Amino acid sequence: DAYFAKTEMVSATDAQGRISADLIAPYPPGVAVVAPGEVLTTQILEGLKASKDAGVRIAYATDPTLKQYRVVVKD
């Protein structure tokens, strides 16, 4: 449902606690860290940023720079 829901892009600082509309997987290894419908927690956001900063490619995210995240619009 989250993948097809109405979405918006929010800054990384505003993404905590929001519902992701994207699948996000650091590659390698290519295992999804976030699936559509999951809540973006501080641990997830910090882990993704640390991976990106270490030079790991971020696959499938709408914004692979992780400056913004695609999240479900709040009702």
C-alpha positions in Angstrom: 0.0 0.0 0.0 2.8 2.4 0.9 4.4 2.0 -2.5 1.2 3.2 -4.3 0.1 5.7 -1.7 0.3 9.5 -2.1 3.9 10.4 -1.4 6.1 13.4 -0.8 9.8 14.0 -0.6 11.1 15.2 2.8 14.6 16.1 4.0 16.6 13.5 5.8 16.2 15.5 9.1 12.4 15.3 8.7 12.2 11.7 7.7 12.5 10.2 11.2 9.3 8.5 12.2 7.8 8.7 8.7 6.7 5.7 6.6 9.0 5.0 3.7 7.5 4.7 0.2 10.8 3.4 -1.2 12.8 0.2 -1.1 16.4 1.2 -0.1 19.3 -1.2 -0.3 23.0 -0.4 0.2 24.9 -2.3 -2.6 26.9 -4.3 -2.0 25.5 -6.5 -0.4 22.2 -5.4 -2.0 20.0 -6.5 0.9 17.1 -4.1 1.5 17.4 -2.1 4.7 14.1 -0.4 4.2 10.9 -1.7 2.4 7.9 0.4 1.5 5.6 0.6 4.6 8.5 0.6 7.1 9.0 3.4 9.6 12.2 5.3 9.1 13.9 5.1 12.5 17.0 7.0 13.7 19.0 3.8 13.6 18.0 3.1 10.0 18.7 6.7 8.9 22.1 6.8 10.6 23.0 3.4 9.3 22.2 4.4 5.7 24.1 7.6 6.0 27.1 5.8 7.4 27.0 3.3 4.6 26.8 6.1 2.0 29.6 8.1 3.6 31.7 5.0 3.5 31.3 4.9 -0.3 28.6 2.2 -0.5 26.2 2.8 -3.4 22.6 3.3 -2.3 20.3 1.4 -4.6 16.6 1.9 -5.4 16.1 5.1 -3.3 14.4 7.9 -5.2 17.2 10.1 -4.0 20.4 8.0 -3.8 22.2 10.9 -2.1 19.9 10.4 0.9 19.4 14.1 1.3 15.7 13.4 0.8 13.4 10.4 1.4 10.2 9.6 -0.4 7.6 9.0 2.4 3.8 8.5 2.6 1.8 11.7 3.0 0.3 12.0 6.4 -3.5 12.1 6.5 
